[in-house]
Amino acid sequence: MIDEIKIPESTEEVLRMALEMEDEGFRTYTEGAKVIQNSLGKRLLERLAQDELNHIKRIQEVYEVLEGKRNWTEMSTDKAGEAVTFQAIFNRLKADLKQSIEELGSHGVNDEEIIETAINLENHAKFYYTESAKKAKETKVKKFLERITNKN
């Protein structure tokens, strides 16, 4: 349950957990895309998997900054990756979900469960990043976490 998520105190632990969540999301979406029968659902899961890869890349860059391996100014400015905020994901979910659900009637419950799992994973991650941003001590890390949730 979302209410049970414990937000770590250290920035490094917040980022480590974030990488684990993004990796789990990537694996879940990739596997779901392989088995889902609904074509819109398949495309949605494929996009979500790509979004997770972009989030992983950005989180790894923040790690490198904290480890002194790069400066904040050297972080990726990949505009394609900038559109993968949770707001963008939820906008896509809303746009695709209605039509996907209408098509699901002919494909069975498994497709519905896959899409429901995707929504739950995204809700979980959004809550985690929002709460982590509130607790962040480093201003730039806080802004990074807020940017992922599209709060700033």
N, C-alpha and C positions, 0 to 999 in steps of 0.2 A: 504494500500500500504506500502511496506517495507520502503520507504523514509520517511514515517510519524511516524515512531517509535521514541518515545522520551525515551532517555536513562536517568534513574534517576542518581542523583549525589551521593546518599549514597549507600554504599555497601549493607546494609540491604534491601533497596528498590529494588536494582538490583536483589538480591536473592529472594525477595518476588515475584516480577514479573516473575522471572524465574520459580519458583514453580508453579505459576498460568499457565504459558505457558505449562509446562510439564504435568500438570494435565489435561489441555484442550486437549493436544495431546493424552494422554493416553485414555481419554474418547472418543475422536473422532476415534482413531484407533480401540478401543475395539468395539464400535458400528458399525463401518465400516466392521470389520471382521465378525460380526454377519449377515450382510445382503449381502455382496459381493458374487457374484456367481462364480467368477473366483478363482480357487484353488490357483494359484500362488499369486494372489493379496491378498487372505485371509491369506496365510502364511506370506507374507510381512507385512501386517497390524498387525498380531499377534507379529511378531518380533519387529516392531516399538513400539508397546504398551509395550513390555518388556523393550526395550531401555529406554522408558520414565520413567518406574519405577526405573530403575538403575540411571538415571539422578536425579530423585527426591531424592533418597537415598543419593547420593553424595552431592547435594545441602543442604539437611538437615544437613549433617555432617559439612559442612562449617559453617552453621548457629550456630551449637553447639560450634564450635571453637570460633567464634566471641562472643558468649555469655559466654565463659569461662567454658563451660561444658565438654570440651575435648581439647586435644592438637592436633596440626597438625600431630604429629607422631602417634596418635591413629586413624587416619582416615582409613577407609576401604581400604584394598589392594586386594580386590576381583578382580582377573584377568578376570573373565567373564565380569565384569562391565567395565573393562578398554577398551574393544573393542567397546564400544558404542559411540565413537566419531562421529561427523558428517561425517567425511571422510568415516568411515566404513559404516554408514547408506547410504550415497550416492553411495558408491561402490555396495552395495546390491541393491539399487534402480535401478542402471544402469543395473546390471546383470539380474534382474528379470523383469524389466519393458518392455523390448522389447517383450519377450514371453507373458507376461500378456496382452499387448495391442493387440497382434495378436489373443489371445483367446477372447478378449472383443467383437469382432464383433458379436459373437453368443449370447452374454449375455445382451447387451444393454448399454445405456449411463450412467445409474446409477453407474455401476462398474467403468467406466472411470472417472466419477466425483469424486468418492471416492478416487481413486489413485491420481488424480490431487490435491485434497484437502490435501492429505498426503504430496505430494511434496511441496505445498505451505506452509504448516505448518513448514516443515523442513527448507525451505529457510528462512522463517520469524525468526525462532529460531536461525539459524546460524548467520544471520545478527545481531540479538539482542546480542548474546554472543560475537561476534567479536567486535562490537562497545562498549559493556560494558567492555571488556578487555582493550580496548584502554583508557578508562576513569578511570579504577580501580586505587585506591590510594594504597591499600595494595598489596604488591608484591605477596604474596601467593595466594590471591584471583585472581589477574591478571593471574598468572600461571594456576590456576584452570580453569578459563574461557577460556584461550587459549588452554588448554588441551582438553576441551570439543569440541572445534572447530578444534582440531588437527593442531594448528598453530605452536606448538613448537616442 
